[in-house]
């Protein structure tokens, strides 16, 4: 990436790719940032949660300008293709150039939000970027619980203007986001002896695009958990299928790309289950062919398991997964194309003696968020599960009269001779929590173009990074004129 422009931001992005930074394991990237601050003689503070704040004095002549907070999160989603050997705790990300894009070899790239971190560092290190006083906030564990934003201490920040660098569409300025909550169901994993004269097989769903459960929920993508369970439900009804193991999806904020299950049918049905796979593939090609052309459902015989789920548990699980909603629930009535409310069937895992079903709900309307979470809870309860909810996080209500929005819009028009799109986003941003801690904040969110976030298809558009950099530095250079 050394030949890409602007050189400073690509330099730091490439360095960041070498630093492992899974959510809740950000020790290495924190150490990297602390060393950066020391090398550049910049003040740095760390709060009890782990968030870092690196400050930089104003450029000469800009001392009286308002302090601007630049913010990104330092963790990344760690997803890889099943055939890729990669340890996110120790191995670097391997980025490469593919035409107009930067991609990673079989894993998430971490441009969400590594490119935001890189922009902050490039500005902190620069001596040719005009700006007022800067506070660069680096938050921990955004992807798995917004832990850093929840734990942000009052008084840690002094600025009143904040630019979040975690958006994924260049040319769009975000001024609102959805709130979210997780709903998790638990079933007791109860087993009994496998019926005699059974045929055992493993069925797997793969080849799906996956994606962000907020940004991509409206795209009509396949959910591996729903597809797998559709097959299991039909095999149960038609052939007396009995389940012995199931695993699908991974992260609460990602649409499931892969899922697998192992179970048995009477030996006389061994050919019928294969025919059923072909029939389902044909149906799904009609339903999802345009959005999921690489979908695969594969069936392989396997050794006979000693135990299968009890019939009661099997029926509870299969019917519950079929009944659980997934996808868009409602569209926004005022902003065209914006999802208002959605739910994601994120993962199914066996954890010790429990089967854990993880779902996540989002909405820009607080009451609607509660309603869809209650709907999901009711389905889980009907299926015999015990249910718990996460604490959830608030949305960020749009403010079209925002001063920093006007500044950013005017800057974009002057630079590129076109109007940016001003939008709200269905994904969760930390801004809602920042606003709760600092009610006077005036905020926007911008970023370069990232596609396929939270999946191994994640890619960063090279040309959009230059425009993002030009826009961000121009906002900083003109912030005092907005007073």
Secondary structure, 3 states (H helix, E strand, C coil): CCCCCCHHHHHHHHHHHCCCCECCCCHHHHHHHHHHHHHCCCCEEECCCCCEEEEECCCCCCCCCCCEEEEEECCECCCECCCCCCCCCCCCCCEEEECCEEEECCECCCHHHHHHHHHHHHHHHCCCCCCCCEEEEEECCCCCCCHHHHHCCCCCCCCCEEEECCCCCCCEEEEEECEEEEEEEEEECCEEECCCCEEEEEEEEECCCCEECCCCHHHCCCCHHHHHHHHHHHHHHHHCCEEEEEEECCCCCEECCCEEEEEEEEHHHHHHHHHHHHHHHHHHHHHHCCCCCCCEEEEEECCCCCEEECHHHHHHHHHHHHHCCCEEEEECCCCCCCEEEEEEEEEEEEECCEEEEEEEEEECCHHHHHHHHHHHHHHHHHCCCEEEECCCECCECCCCCCHHHHHHHHHHHHHHCCCCEEEEECCCCCHHHHHHHCCCCEEEECCCCEECCCCCCCEEEHHHHHHHHHHHHHHHHHHHHHC
